[in-house]
Amino acid sequence: MNDTQKTNQILFVDDDNVFLDTIGELFSAWSHGRWQVYRAQSADQALEILKVQKMDLAVVDANMPVLDGVQFLRLLTRRHPDLKKVMLTGLATEERRSLCLGNGAELFIEKPRSSDGLRSVFVMLDELMTWRPREGFQGMLRKVGLQDVIQMECLGRNSCILEITNQQSSGRIYIEDGSLIHAVVEKLSGEKALQKLLSFTGGSFQLLPFETPPQRTINGPWEFLLMEAARVTDEIAQKKADGVEPVAAETASPTETIANVTVAETLICSGAGEVLYEWQCPDFILRLALLQNITQSAAALAAELPFGNFDRLEIKLGDGRAVLQSRADRLVFVRAENQLASA
């Protein structure tokens, strides 16, 4: 082995000691010294090893006593965000696959039953060790929402695919030059798919290189699309809280309204009033004052009336409408103009 070649530290976690011994001997030999294999028969043993030794990869069995593999996977994702993780299981189902991938696993592999199968697993893991993230910052954001991610990509006029996965399903949102052009999840596509994906309360996401989607199903300003999705999500949540089961028609967004408007100005500020983004605002100071006054009035009204919090206001204008959103961490003002269809 070249002296400058990095030795990969691999941790296998499985309650089957015979399987661990077999894996340890074979994978160490096949790697020709490039792998340093560690073994743990339980989650607590694995955590003790991780306290004293930095690992490059953890391969976890899905079926373990006390703390099962999925629970341990969640724990590893929180405590060791830079650690690559693979789930190995003797019972592979699509439901379990989605669950594991949605909780931070890079790969979901069925346990092999032959030496050839073990060799295939080794090749996949060895290839995983060569994967490197794309250029850019890497880290963890607390309480980050999909709307925030989409907003950053659109403001930056980026092109990418946002792949979202949770315990139930997975889908994709396509962004081209800062515009939302397509979304798909399960049997849904377009704005209904976008709204469903944005209604997820948890899961994981990753940004993939842009590829042209099979069709373009979304039109209109991304600001209104995101606000409309937030409105629909809030309405559904409120209906569920009131014990009313929402029907499918209530989740559909007014495509005609969104598609026939053009954003005329946009202002995004922090909750403290710091301007984060401004586009074509003739007087952003007045817009900010309006946002702050509405925020104060909404807070006072919410304190007096038992209707919950007010965080969104829509104003009809002669040539369009303005939407104002007030949150603790974000103030948004968007004005749109109607576009009349040509005769």
Summary of the structure (lengths in Angstrom):
residues: 343
radius of gyration: 24.8
end to end distance: 74.2
largest distance: 76.7
contacts: 984
relative contact order: 0.07
helix: 36%
strand: 27%
